Amino acid sequence: MNIHTRSILPALRLTTLAGAAPAIADDDVAILSDAPDGQLAVRRGLQAPEGMLTARVTLAMNLSADAVGEPISLAPDIAYGVSDRLQVSLIHDGPMRWQARPGLGLCLTGSDGGCPRVYDNVGLDVMYGLVFGSQLHVSAHGGLLLTSFDPVATMLPIGVAAKLHLGDAMAVTVDPQLGFALSDRDVNADVLFLPIDVSFQVGVPTTLKLLTGVVGPLDGFGDAYQAPLGVGVVHNVTEHIDVGARFSFDNLLGQQPPGVDAADARSLALLLNLRS
């Protein structure tokens, strides 16, 4: 069975991006790091500070059994810090963050290579900072996703993101969201997204990541949830440029269709992150 096909819903493959540490001047806001902006990524917050523009591009490739390279996709995301508390983004990777399966944004391999269309999704993503502490950052997180152009399918994801800093070298980020289908609710289900990112700073320029989580439709969740498991590395080339790569088993810990092995669904993603 080919594993390159879209998951249960197009929305199950979506993801979003994180930014740099906030610059809020409140007395109770601790400075996270004296390193230049873009360094010590584990100590960053969840959002970009006021005036920062971030462009993130992910090149994703399917490595699943019998479907290597089908599809390959290029997903650009752009985020802007309107204020130290408010970040607005145009995204193609949605609620599952860097763990989105290939096929979002610009799908490059054609209809014979796992791409129903060249371009078939886009979204507006909004984060509003609630807590800016030395050990914990919390942001309200939501937006509006157009998960398919034809037929039109829209979703409203709502949730709360949090990043817990465990010392100077480790952080855990969770970003649970409930995605409510806004169109054709008889066909498009409401979905739970819960990406989990455990990051380890192994030097000023380099971060290692353990990536997991769970995603699935609320109706019949126990029979259809998917749970990826992957590893990633992100390296600061300069204060303003990150490059990275991740490899994931896209549903190693979740429910499997009949006849499919847990390790059959795999993907590789390369990352370029630019900050102005």
ZIPE-V988089 format. One record per residue. N is the residue number from 0. SS is DSSP state (H for helix, E for strand, C for the rest). PHI is phi as a letter, one per 40 degrees, with the letter a starting at -180 (none if undefined). OMEGA is omega in degrees with one decimal (* if undefined). Layout:
n:N ss:SS phi:PHI omega:OMEGA
n:N ss:SS phi:PHI omega:OMEGA
//
This chain:
n:0 ss:C phi:none omega:178.9
n:1 ss:C phi:c omega:-179.9
n:2 ss:C phi:b omega:-178.2
n:3 ss:C phi:c omega:-179.1
n:4 ss:C phi:c omega:179.2
n:5 ss:C phi:c omega:179.1
n:6 ss:C phi:c omega:-172.1
n:7 ss:C phi:d omega:176.1
n:8 ss:C phi:b omega:174.8
n:9 ss:H phi:d omega:-176.4
n:10 ss:H phi:c omega:-177.0
n:11 ss:H phi:c omega:-178.3
n:12 ss:H phi:c omega:-171.8
n:13 ss:C phi:c omega:-178.9
n:14 ss:C phi:a omega:-179.7
n:15 ss:C phi:a omega:-175.1
n:16 ss:C phi:b omega:176.5
n:17 ss:C phi:b omega:-176.8
n:18 ss:C phi:b omega:-176.2
n:19 ss:C phi:b omega:-177.1
n:20 ss:C phi:c omega:179.8
n:21 ss:C phi:c omega:-178.7
n:22 ss:C phi:b omega:-177.3
n:23 ss:C phi:c omega:-173.2
n:24 ss:C phi:c omega:178.6
n:25 ss:C phi:d omega:-177.0
n:26 ss:C phi:c omega:-175.5
n:27 ss:C phi:c omega:-179.7
n:28 ss:C phi:c omega:-179.6
n:29 ss:C phi:c omega:172.8
n:30 ss:C phi:c omega:-174.6
n:31 ss:C phi:c omega:-174.5
n:32 ss:C phi:a omega:173.1
n:33 ss:C phi:c omega:178.5
n:34 ss:C phi:c omega:179.0
n:35 ss:C phi:d omega:179.0
n:36 ss:C phi:d omega:-178.7
n:37 ss:C phi:h omega:177.8
n:38 ss:C phi:c omega:179.3
n:39 ss:C phi:f omega:-173.1
n:40 ss:H phi:c omega:178.8
n:41 ss:H phi:c omega:-177.9
n:42 ss:H phi:c omega:176.8
n:43 ss:C phi:c omega:172.6
n:44 ss:C phi:c omega:-178.0
n:45 ss:C phi:c omega:-169.8
n:46 ss:C phi:b omega:172.1
n:47 ss:C phi:c omega:175.0
n:48 ss:C phi:c omega:-177.8
n:49 ss:C phi:d omega:175.8
n:50 ss:C phi:g omega:-179.4
n:51 ss:C phi:c omega:175.4
n:52 ss:E phi:b omega:-179.1
n:53 ss:E phi:b omega:173.7
n:54 ss:E phi:b omega:-177.8
n:55 ss:E phi:b omega:-179.3
n:56 ss:E phi:b omega:179.4
n:57 ss:E phi:b omega:173.2
n:58 ss:E phi:b omega:-173.8
n:59 ss:E phi:b omega:-179.0
n:60 ss:E phi:b omega:175.2
n:61 ss:E phi:c omega:175.0
n:62 ss:C phi:b omega:-175.1
n:63 ss:C phi:c omega:-179.7
n:64 ss:C phi:d omega:177.3
n:65 ss:C phi:g omega:-178.8
n:66 ss:C phi:a omega:-178.6
n:67 ss:C phi:c omega:-179.7
n:68 ss:C phi:g omega:-178.7
n:69 ss:C phi:b omega:7.1
n:70 ss:C phi:b omega:165.4
n:71 ss:E phi:b omega:-175.4
n:72 ss:E phi:a omega:179.9
n:73 ss:E phi:b omega:-174.4
n:74 ss:E phi:b omega:176.1
n:75 ss:E phi:c omega:175.2
n:76 ss:E phi:b omega:178.2
n:77 ss:E phi:b omega:-179.4
n:78 ss:E phi:b omega:179.0
n:79 ss:E phi:b omega:175.6
n:80 ss:E phi:c omega:179.0
n:81 ss:C phi:c omega:172.8
n:82 ss:C phi:a omega:179.1
n:83 ss:C phi:c omega:179.0
n:84 ss:C phi:b omega:-171.6
n:85 ss:E phi:b omega:174.2
n:86 ss:E phi:b omega:178.9
n:87 ss:E phi:b omega:-175.0
n:88 ss:E phi:b omega:165.5
n:89 ss:E phi:b omega:-169.8
n:90 ss:E phi:b omega:168.9
n:91 ss:C phi:b omega:168.2
n:92 ss:C phi:c omega:-171.1
n:93 ss:C phi:b omega:-165.9
n:94 ss:C phi:c omega:178.6
n:95 ss:C phi:c omega:171.3
n:96 ss:H phi:f omega:-175.5
n:97 ss:H phi:c omega:-177.2
n:98 ss:H phi:c omega:178.2
n:99 ss:C phi:c omega:177.8
n:100 ss:C phi:c omega:178.5
n:101 ss:C phi:d omega:176.9
n:102 ss:C phi:h omega:-178.6
n:103 ss:C phi:c omega:-179.9
n:104 ss:C phi:g omega:177.7
n:105 ss:E phi:c omega:179.6
n:106 ss:E phi:c omega:-162.4
n:107 ss:C phi:b omega:-169.1
n:108 ss:C phi:b omega:173.2
n:109 ss:C phi:g omega:-175.4
n:110 ss:H phi:c omega:177.2
n:111 ss:H phi:c omega:-179.0
n:112 ss:H phi:b omega:173.4
n:113 ss:C phi:g omega:-179.0
n:114 ss:C phi:b omega:175.0
n:115 ss:C phi:d omega:177.1
n:116 ss:C phi:a omega:178.3
n:117 ss:C phi:c omega:-175.8
n:118 ss:E phi:a omega:-170.9
n:119 ss:C phi:a omega:176.0
n:120 ss:C phi:a omega:174.1
n:121 ss:E phi:a omega:-178.9
n:122 ss:E phi:a omega:171.2
n:123 ss:E phi:b omega:-176.9
n:124 ss:E phi:b omega:-178.2
n:125 ss:E phi:b omega:173.9
n:126 ss:E phi:b omega:177.8
n:127 ss:E phi:b omega:-175.5
n:128 ss:E phi:c omega:179.4
n:129 ss:E phi:b omega:-177.9
n:130 ss:E phi:b omega:175.8
n:131 ss:E phi:b omega:-178.6
n:132 ss:C phi:b omega:179.3
n:133 ss:C phi:c omega:-178.7
n:134 ss:C phi:b omega:-173.8
n:135 ss:E phi:a omega:170.3
n:136 ss:E phi:b omega:178.9
n:137 ss:E phi:b omega:178.6
n:138 ss:E phi:b omega:165.7
n:139 ss:E phi:c omega:-170.5
n:140 ss:E phi:b omega:178.8
n:141 ss:E phi:a omega:180.0
n:142 ss:E phi:i omega:177.4
n:143 ss:E phi:a omega:-177.0
n:144 ss:E phi:b omega:168.1
n:145 ss:E phi:b omega:-172.4
n:146 ss:E phi:c omega:175.9
n:147 ss:E phi:a omega:177.5
n:148 ss:E phi:c omega:-175.3
n:149 ss:C phi:a omega:-1.5
n:150 ss:C phi:c omega:-178.5
n:151 ss:E phi:c omega:176.9
n:152 ss:E phi:b omega:-178.8
n:153 ss:E phi:b omega:-177.9
n:154 ss:E phi:a omega:176.6
n:155 ss:E phi:b omega:176.7
n:156 ss:E phi:c omega:-179.9
n:157 ss:E phi:b omega:178.6
n:158 ss:E phi:a omega:179.9
n:159 ss:E phi:b omega:177.2
n:160 ss:E phi:c omega:179.1
n:161 ss:E phi:a omega:174.4
n:162 ss:E phi:b omega:-179.6
n:163 ss:E phi:b omega:179.9
n:164 ss:E phi:c omega:-179.7
n:165 ss:C phi:b omega:-174.7
n:166 ss:C phi:g omega:-176.3
n:167 ss:C phi:c omega:-170.0
n:168 ss:C phi:b omega:-177.7
n:169 ss:E phi:a omega:176.2
n:170 ss:E phi:a omega:176.7
n:171 ss:E phi:b omega:179.0
n:172 ss:E phi:b omega:174.2
n:173 ss:E phi:b omega:-175.9
n:174 ss:E phi:a omega:-178.4
n:175 ss:E phi:c omega:176.1
n:176 ss:E phi:a omega:169.3
n:177 ss:E phi:b omega:179.1
n:178 ss:E phi:c omega:-177.7
n:179 ss:E phi:c omega:178.5
n:180 ss:E phi:c omega:-179.2
n:181 ss:C phi:b omega:-177.9
n:182 ss:C phi:b omega:176.8
n:183 ss:C phi:f omega:-175.2
n:184 ss:C phi:c omega:173.4
n:185 ss:C phi:c omega:-178.0
n:186 ss:C phi:b omega:-175.4
n:187 ss:C phi:c omega:-175.0
n:188 ss:C phi:c omega:166.3
n:189 ss:C phi:c omega:-170.5
n:190 ss:E phi:b omega:169.7
n:191 ss:E phi:c omega:174.3
n:192 ss:E phi:b omega:176.4
n:193 ss:E phi:a omega:173.9
n:194 ss:E phi:c omega:178.3
n:195 ss:E phi:b omega:-178.1
n:196 ss:E phi:b omega:175.6
n:197 ss:E phi:b omega:-173.0
n:198 ss:E phi:b omega:179.0
n:199 ss:E phi:b omega:177.1
n:200 ss:E phi:c omega:-177.9
n:201 ss:E phi:b omega:178.0
n:202 ss:E phi:i omega:-180.0
n:203 ss:C phi:d omega:-176.4
n:204 ss:C phi:c omega:-165.8
n:205 ss:E phi:b omega:178.1
n:206 ss:E phi:b omega:172.0
n:207 ss:E phi:c omega:-176.0
n:208 ss:E phi:b omega:166.7
n:209 ss:E phi:b omega:-172.1
n:210 ss:E phi:b omega:177.3
n:211 ss:E phi:a omega:-178.8
n:212 ss:E phi:i omega:-179.6
n:213 ss:E phi:a omega:177.6
n:214 ss:E phi:a omega:179.1
n:215 ss:E phi:i omega:178.9
n:216 ss:E phi:c omega:-179.6
n:217 ss:C phi:c omega:177.6
n:218 ss:C phi:c omega:-177.7
n:219 ss:C phi:g omega:-176.0
n:220 ss:H phi:d omega:-175.5
n:221 ss:H phi:c omega:-179.2
n:222 ss:H phi:c omega:-170.8
n:223 ss:H phi:b omega:-176.1
n:224 ss:C phi:c omega:176.6
n:225 ss:E phi:b omega:-176.2
n:226 ss:C phi:a omega:-179.3
n:227 ss:C phi:c omega:172.6
n:228 ss:E phi:a omega:-177.1
n:229 ss:E phi:a omega:175.6
n:230 ss:E phi:b omega:179.8
n:231 ss:E phi:a omega:175.0
n:232 ss:E phi:b omega:176.9
n:233 ss:E phi:b omega:-175.7
n:234 ss:E phi:b omega:174.8
n:235 ss:E phi:c omega:175.4
n:236 ss:E phi:c omega:172.2
n:237 ss:E phi:b omega:177.5
n:238 ss:C phi:c omega:-172.4
n:239 ss:C phi:b omega:-174.7
n:240 ss:E phi:b omega:170.1
n:241 ss:E phi:b omega:167.0
n:242 ss:E phi:b omega:-177.9
n:243 ss:E phi:a omega:177.3
n:244 ss:E phi:a omega:174.0
n:245 ss:E phi:a omega:172.6
n:246 ss:E phi:b omega:-177.2
n:247 ss:E phi:b omega:158.9
n:248 ss:E phi:c omega:-166.0
n:249 ss:C phi:c omega:178.1
n:250 ss:C phi:a omega:-175.4
n:251 ss:C phi:c omega:-172.0
n:252 ss:C phi:b omega:-175.3
n:253 ss:C phi:b omega:177.3
n:254 ss:C phi:c omega:-176.5
n:255 ss:C phi:b omega:171.6
n:256 ss:C phi:c omega:179.2
n:257 ss:C phi:d omega:176.9
n:258 ss:C phi:g omega:-178.9
n:259 ss:C phi:b omega:177.7
n:260 ss:C phi:c omega:-176.2
n:261 ss:C phi:c omega:-177.8
n:262 ss:C phi:c omega:-175.4
n:263 ss:C phi:c omega:-178.3
n:264 ss:C phi:c omega:-176.3
n:265 ss:E phi:b omega:176.0
n:266 ss:E phi:a omega:177.3
n:267 ss:E phi:b omega:178.2
n:268 ss:E phi:b omega:174.8
n:269 ss:E phi:b omega:-172.4
n:270 ss:E phi:b omega:168.2
n:271 ss:E phi:b omega:-177.2
n:272 ss:E phi:b omega:-177.7
n:273 ss:E phi:b omega:178.0
n:274 ss:E phi:b omega:177.5
n:275 ss:C phi:b omega:*
//
